[in-house]
Amino acid sequence: ADILFPMLEKASGGEEEMALFEMYARKLYRNHVLKDFEQNAEDRTLKFSFMSKPSERVFSASTPVTSMTDLTRIMSRPGSMNAMAGLAQTDSEQNLLSVQRGDDSAPPLTQRTGVIKLFDKLSDVEDAASFENIFSSFPQFTDTAPRCATGPINVLYLVVNEDPSQTVADSMDDVSAKCEKLLQSHRYSLEKADVRRISFVFVGQADAEASEYPMPSLYTYRSQLDFKED
């Protein structure tokens, strides 16, 4: 993020903006399988698909374990202890953590959709037609893919090229309340698009006298919390 936003400010057009966001998405989701990147420079939208990488398995149906010698041999393989550690939590424990911590996990090998949309100011996001147009990027919204049976799986990032808490008299709480109110008016579309998490990212404005570029302001709203800020 400390590199992306200063470079975004210097981008000469939509193509450069989308190239930067693709680079950012690849960095952000480096522990996932990524594919199907679609850049729309005119609409300033990046769409991509991702899924969790399959975890390493210590035991399989074809792994013979008939003695302590076999068990010792298996556990001596590189990464075996790490893989075993991942089995420490049961499915029920993981589901509980998902609710308590707002975890973004999904069933293994589930293909998910991520969308990043760039706006110049918050009032552009508040335009109903503009906002609704974003949902067509999600296959569940257009009925080209079924909704996930275990719950919403997709993610949406709305990047706003200004920070209202810096440029107008709004406090951070005011901005958060505006974003939440906006989402409540689009609840049906969010649910139909199978959106699990939506993040508003407000780009800070650099001060000519400052030695460092300000970090963005981030407000995140999750379906598990009825799209209220977590």
Sequence and secondary structure as in RCSB ss.txt:
>XXXX:A:sequence
ADILFPMLEKASGGEEEMALFEMYARKLYRNHVLKDFEQNAEDRTLKFSFMSKPSERVFSASTPVTSMTDLTRIM
SRPGSMNAMAGLAQTDSEQNLLSVQRGDDSAPPLTQRTGVIKLFDKLSDVEDAASFENIFSSFPQFTDTAPRCAT
GPINVLYLVVNEDPSQTVADSMDDVSAKCEKLLQSHRYSLEKADVRRISFVFVGQADAEASEYPMPSLYTYRSQL
DFKED
>XXXX:A:secstr
 TTHHHHHHH  SHHHHHHHHHHHHHHHTTTEEEEEEEEETTTTEEEEEEEE     S  TT    SHHHHHHHH
TSTTHHHHHHTTSS HHHHHHHHHHHT    STT  EEEEEEEESSHHHHT HHHHHHHGGGSTTTTTSS   TT
S  EEEEEEESS HHHHSS  HHHHHHHHHHHHHTTHHHHHHTTEEEEEEEE     TT SS    EEEEEEGGG
TTEE 
